[in-house]
Amino acid sequence: MKADDLRAKLADVGARRKAALDAKREASHELAALVPLAVKAGLSPSEIARLTGLSRQGVRDFTHRDA
């Protein structure tokens, strides 16, 4: 692969990585608001974990974040 091709590929992958990190950060902020509400509404940590892809420890972390 030529240097110019590598530069273009690196820039593309770097931009996609940044977008993914930004999306993860935004989703984490949303989960920080939603998980405690779900727990208060009676959803189990296991169900929340299944629905969100979080671990049960992650659910506990979001539940007790600012407690």
HUPE-V962177 format. One record per backbone hydrogen bond with DSSP energy under -1.0 kcal/mol. CO is the residue of the C=O (numbers start at 1). NH is the residue of the N-H. E is the energy in kcal/mol with one decimal. If there is no record, write none. Layout:
BEGIN
<<CO:NH:E> <CO:NH:E>>
END
This chain:
BEGIN
<<2:6:-2.6> <3:7:-2.6> <4:8:-2.1> <5:9:-2.5> <6:10:-3.0> <7:11:-2.4> <8:12:-2.2> <9:13:-2.8> <10:14:-2.7> <11:15:-2.2> <12:16:-2.3> <13:17:-2.4> <14:18:-2.3> <15:19:-2.3> <16:20:-2.2> <17:21:-2.4> <18:22:-2.5> <19:23:-2.3> <20:24:-2.4> <21:25:-2.4> <22:26:-2.3> <23:27:-2.5> <24:28:-2.4> <25:29:-1.9> <26:30:-2.0> <27:31:-2.8> <28:32:-2.2> <29:33:-1.1> <30:34:-2.3> <31:35:-3.0> <34:38:-2.4> <35:39:-2.4> <36:40:-2.4> <37:41:-1.7> <38:43:-2.4> <39:42:-1.5> <44:48:-2.6> <45:49:-2.5> <46:50:-2.3> <47:51:-2.6> <48:52:-2.1> <49:53:-2.5> <55:59:-2.1> <56:60:-2.2> <57:61:-2.7> <58:62:-2.4> <59:63:-2.2> <60:64:-2.3>>
END
